Amino acid sequence: MIERKTYFINKYNYGEGVVGFDEYVISLGTNCSLGCEYCYLKFSKTPQTPIIYQNLNKLEEELERLFLSKKEKIFYFNLGETTDSFLTKKHFETLIEISKIIDELAKKYKKFCFVELRTKTNNILKFNKKFNFENLKLIYGISLSPQEVIDEFEKNTASFKERIDSLIFAEKLGFLIAIMLEPIIIYPVVGITHKNVVDSVKNAIENYKKIIKETFEKINFEKLYSINLSCLRLTKRQFKVLKEKKSKLCFFEMFLCDDGKFRYSRPIRVTIYSELINFIKSLFPDIYKRIFLSFEFDYIWRACGLEIKPLNFIS
């Protein structure tokens, strides 16, 4: 039995100056075997193989203290930050067990909870089971990338088509859905001149517009909870190691920000976000308020004309 010694529940630490969403991370396990090139877990002090924590009585105690100590009626929990929520059957079984604990305590203390599950797999297709919770809604968060980005940086994950199929399947099981265009990666980079940079950014925008359009043609908007946009960000250590390895992730127009992460320059990020936001608005104006920028500064939100709001604003 693998027990978690530290807290199961932690308030999400977004970093200095980054807009937060009053979100709590629940660590159902640690590490991930998918091996995405940009994943922070590869650079963290975590076990080399994925593990799942089994002392859920400790989680239950923490959750009860949280509900007792907070006046808020609505809570947002993220169960896909420290591992892929659907990595294995055991991951799925554990997250459902955790969801049952949350639902029971939410009923007891008259709270309502959203539980976000994140994945780059299509493993949900193996777990054909519906769940009915009274005080909890499950959100199926699927990370979407153009296929060429998947082929280059997310090699052990589901294809774009497989991810869309899993999204449709999750809707049928009763999940709300979150579309996560994160990280948005400029790839391929065609050169180092100003024109090359402009062309590379334009190509990336067009590639992400294509997958947005294809996704929107197939989903049920009544089930859509949010659309999350976030450009690639790398820690100092990640950037150093990846640059030494000559990774194609290390775009030369990346700069160190106030939160200690490397990002594309401000003009590039604002251009990418604004183009994608306006494209979404042109297709479906009614879902504009469901667009979020993840891990971004308030001045980027303002530059893109977005209102800052918590993830649990949809109730």
Secondary structure as UniProt FT lines:
FT   STRAND          9..11
FT   TURN            16..17
FT   STRAND          23..26
FT   STRAND          29..30
FT   TURN            37..38
FT   HELIX           40..43
FT   STRAND          51..52
FT   HELIX           56..69
FT   STRAND          74..78
FT   TURN            85..86
FT   HELIX           89..108
FT   TURN            109..110
FT   STRAND          112..119
FT   HELIX           123..126
FT   STRAND          136..143
FT   HELIX           147..153
FT   TURN            155..156
FT   HELIX           160..172
FT   TURN            173..174
FT   STRAND          176..184
FT   HELIX           194..216
FT   TURN            217..218
FT   HELIX           221..223
FT   STRAND          224..231
FT   STRAND          233..235
FT   HELIX           236..244
FT   TURN            245..246
FT   TURN            248..249
FT   TURN            252..253
FT   STRAND          254..256
FT   TURN            258..259
FT   STRAND          261..264
FT   HELIX           266..283
FT   HELIX           285..290
FT   STRAND          291..293
FT   TURN            294..295
FT   HELIX           298..303
FT   TURN            304..305
FT   HELIX           311..313
//
